[in-house]
């Protein structure tokens, strides 16, 4: 499962993977040679939310199709791609990779249904908890004011605490988000959809 990047966001395949059972280093090796944002599957997910079956034999053995084929480069014969959307609006996709040459329509429908059910549970149990990155409601509120460009003294007046308390919360947020400054903090919070 991976998070679908925005069209202008040039990201690596390995950085967008949320949950996978690929061989160790396979995604990183792909990233060294290719741009995931230019792959056939990534482009398709930006244009459509319809579950799709991809076959290596349909990708061609050479030329532009093969150059941008995630399936060919990962070394599989078949991929079933199921686009998913979280309640927050974030887009994800589950890719089932295999060496089978084809999949029956009924199997495809069942696989899509199961993927949606599993994703719903996984999102509620894991992703939504991870999305907050462990921030308390007060830290999230302070983070939101920081994103609006407010200084520590302005935030202190708004939320009725001391400036020292705001600075303490800010330091805690920096640690929890694993960033070094306020700009990175806000960028990561937006990217992780902690604040909108």
C-alpha atoms as one frame of an Amber mdcrd trajectory, in Angstrom:
protein
   0.000   0.000   0.000   1.295   3.456  -0.792   0.116   7.032  -0.586  -0.648
   8.627  -3.934   1.415  11.792  -4.319   0.089  15.074  -5.643   0.791  15.597
  -9.332   3.560  18.132  -8.799   5.168  16.176  -5.961   8.180  14.254  -7.193
   8.559  11.478  -4.666  10.352   8.181  -4.423   8.450   4.920  -4.430  10.049
   3.819  -1.157   9.055   7.042   0.655   5.379   6.614  -0.295   5.103   2.978
   0.799   2.948   2.672   3.898   2.825  -1.101   4.226   4.507  -3.707   2.032
   6.099  -7.121   1.836   8.493  -6.433  -1.035  11.966  -7.928  -0.840  14.394
  -5.848   1.194  15.889  -3.073  -0.896  13.673  -3.649  -3.961  11.878  -0.288
  -3.694  15.150   1.553  -2.960  16.820  -0.090  -5.979  13.895   1.016  -8.140
  14.245   4.590  -6.795  17.933   4.727  -7.756  17.129   4.006 -11.389  13.659
   5.458 -11.977  11.278   8.225 -10.973   8.098   6.805  -9.465   6.137   9.916
 -10.470   6.830   9.032 -14.130   5.735   5.400 -13.816   2.721   4.153 -15.732
   0.854   3.142 -12.569   1.445   6.480 -10.824   0.269   8.436 -13.864  -2.822
   6.244 -14.128  -3.695   6.805 -10.459  -3.614  10.565 -11.003  -6.113  10.292
 -13.868  -8.500   7.663 -12.567  -9.877   6.014  -9.436 -10.948   2.831 -11.216
  -9.233  -0.393 -10.080  -6.940  -1.603 -12.838  -5.167  -4.791 -13.865  -1.672
  -4.351 -15.323   0.130  -7.138 -17.193   3.830  -7.121 -18.025   3.118  -8.557
 -21.478   0.963  -5.472 -22.206   3.806  -3.119 -21.264   5.984  -4.066 -24.193
   9.548  -5.283 -24.069  11.150  -1.992 -25.058  10.477   1.642 -25.712   8.736
   4.234 -23.561   6.146   1.817 -22.173   8.804  -0.495 -20.751  10.942   2.440
 -19.591   8.211   3.723 -17.280   6.694   0.378 -16.282   6.855  -0.106 -12.519
   5.668  -3.671 -13.013   8.480  -4.584 -15.399  11.161  -2.991 -13.219   9.981
  -4.713 -10.054  10.045  -8.046 -11.906   6.410  -9.161 -11.714   4.000 -10.366
 -14.403   0.744  -9.015 -12.975  -0.380  -6.083 -10.833  -3.865  -5.367  -9.541
  -4.064  -1.715  -8.491  -6.903  -0.660  -6.192  -7.179   3.115  -5.558  -8.474
   4.019  -2.083  -9.382   7.221  -0.296  -9.230   7.970   3.416 -11.933   9.976
   5.155  -9.395  12.827   5.392  -9.259  12.948   1.595  -5.766  11.457   1.367
  -5.426   9.061  -1.547  -3.820   5.657  -1.292  -3.517   2.595  -3.488  -3.014
  -1.078  -2.840  -0.958  -2.977  -5.395  -1.161  -6.746  -5.489   1.864  -8.038
  -7.403   2.230 -11.570  -8.705   3.553 -13.911 -11.328   0.160 -15.078 -12.548
  -0.526 -14.003 -16.106  -4.183 -13.078 -15.590  -7.017 -12.639 -13.102 -10.698
 -13.456 -13.581 -13.252 -10.657 -13.335 -14.923 -12.171 -10.240 -11.538 -12.501
  -8.502 -10.793  -8.879  -9.377 -14.084  -7.675  -7.875 -13.538  -9.723  -4.710
  -9.965  -8.467  -4.373 -11.119  -4.840  -4.684 -13.798  -5.366  -2.043 -11.361
  -7.033   0.360  -8.782  -4.278  -0.214 -11.367  -1.620   0.691 -12.396  -3.455
   3.859  -8.817  -3.998   5.000  -7.844  -0.418   4.166 -10.773   0.960   6.170
  -9.677  -0.989   9.238  -5.967  -0.215   8.715  -6.690   3.489   8.307  -8.767
   3.673  11.500  -6.387   1.535  13.565  -2.979   2.651  12.271  -2.876   5.534
   9.803  -5.196   7.921  11.627  -3.202   7.400  14.843   0.092   7.884  13.006
  -1.239  10.974  11.215  -1.463  12.935  14.452   2.149  11.932  15.193   1.261
  11.780  18.872   0.433  15.489  19.185  -1.917  16.563  21.950  -4.904  18.780
  21.086  -3.082  21.805  22.585   0.054  21.071  20.535  -2.058  20.730  17.406
  -3.720  24.075  18.176  -0.349  25.781  18.653   0.944  24.164  15.470  -2.067
  25.536  13.596  -1.362  29.080  14.876   2.304  28.719  13.900   1.184  27.732
  10.397  -0.770  31.010  10.246   2.513  32.864  10.853   1.872  33.880  14.461
   4.814  34.491  16.818   5.142  32.818  20.211   3.987  35.975  21.986   0.936
  36.317  19.717   0.014  32.663  20.240   0.422  33.090  24.014  -2.177  35.883
  23.963  -4.545  33.910  21.727  -4.542  30.673  23.746  -4.145  32.369  27.154
  -0.862  30.807  28.242   2.615  32.196  28.830   5.098  32.659  26.000   7.362
  30.158  27.783   4.576  27.537  27.579   4.155  28.170  23.841   7.918  27.779
  23.329   7.861  24.573  25.369   5.015  23.172  23.248   6.866  24.219  20.088
  10.007  22.355  21.198   7.909  19.258  21.912   6.232  19.473  18.498   9.639
  19.769  16.801  10.778  16.563  18.540   7.582  14.646  17.802   7.649  15.574
  14.125  11.424  14.970  13.942  12.213  18.332  12.320  14.631  21.135  13.163
  12.747  24.396  12.599   9.284  25.930  12.391   9.241  25.949   8.585   9.957
  22.218   8.377   7.446  21.654  11.174   4.619  23.343   9.271   5.588  21.698
   5.965   5.589  18.227   7.526   2.334  18.889   9.388   0.641  19.846   6.107
   2.191  16.905   4.242   1.104  14.450   6.968  -2.323  16.137   7.069  -2.073
  16.998  10.751  -3.260  20.467   9.791  -5.019  21.452   6.591
